[in-house]
Amino acid sequence: MSRQNLMFRHVAGLGLMLCALTPFASQAAESVAPGKLTYGTAATFMPFEYVKDGQLTGFDIDLINALSKHINLTPAPMQMEFKGLIPALQGKRLDVINSAMYVNPTRAAQVDFVPYLKIGSRVVVRKGNPAGITGRDLSLCGKNVVVTLGGIEESQAREDNKKCLAAKKEAINVMTFPAATDSAVAVAQGRADAEFLSTPGTVALLTEKPGVFEAVGPEFEADTQIAFAVRKGDSETRAQLEKGLKALVKDGTYKQLIEKWRFPESVAIF
């Protein structure tokens, strides 16, 4: 056996760099930083994660701060654009994605999920609804619809565009922005006719900007799960998150956070 092969077996036997050697193994790699839970977040999605008065805040931030105490780790946030979260996790710059990530098959092929909420979405328009949109239906055809780049809302809007074309109506102009806050500004300024936004996000927006926006049509895809994401095969980190969530449910913190952020009771999955 060559010296190189002997060295490889020795390193593998010690269990060092396991995730790099076998990325789909059942064991987890060591944390990015010992004693810390390094998480990635795109802090532009109120009320889940956003910056207010220079401080990172939101439901997800409160949740992971409380959860970290139960698993004896210090939360360490890394802010970045949403589209960069999965590459950063796969590149081992993060232990966890904590950014209201919607669960879908495409993402499930890239990461493992630990769900913590179930939510739906709404169509948000400018107050007075000048474009006459009635909800997530053919009234969107020919309109400018803004969504978060790479988010599930973008997929939804592009599917709706196909329905418009199949009905021989004008195409939806799907406009993408890196942040939900940018999308809201586009609607407020009349550069876009509508935005697809989570139901909790809609509640927060209507509360923060009374008289500027309104929601039209019923909630849609109300059983969509959002979750923490960990690297494929990282069973250790996944187990830690599940342990922390169970503790938060047991001590009442989970329910308290849902109430604090004015989420409807239907979001709870525990």
PELINBEL-V547777 format. One record per run of one state. SS is the DSSP state (~ for helix, > for strand, _ for the rest). FROM is the first residue (numbers start at 1). TO is the last residue. If there is no record, write none. Layout:
BEGIN
ss=[SS;SS]
from=[FROM;FROM]
to=[TO;TO]
END
This chain:
BEGIN
ss=[_;~;_;~;_;>;_;>;_;>;_;>;_;~;_;>;_;~;_;>;_;~;_;>;_;~;_;>;_;~;_;>;_;~;_;>;~;_;>;_;~;_;~;_;~;_]
from=[1;3;15;18;22;36;42;44;46;49;53;55;58;59;71;74;80;82;91;96;103;105;109;111;127;138;141;144;149;152;167;173;178;180;189;194;199;209;213;232;235;251;253;261;265;268]
to=[2;14;17;21;35;41;43;45;48;52;54;57;58;70;73;79;81;90;95;102;104;108;110;126;137;140;143;148;151;166;172;177;179;188;193;198;208;212;231;234;250;252;260;264;267;270]
END
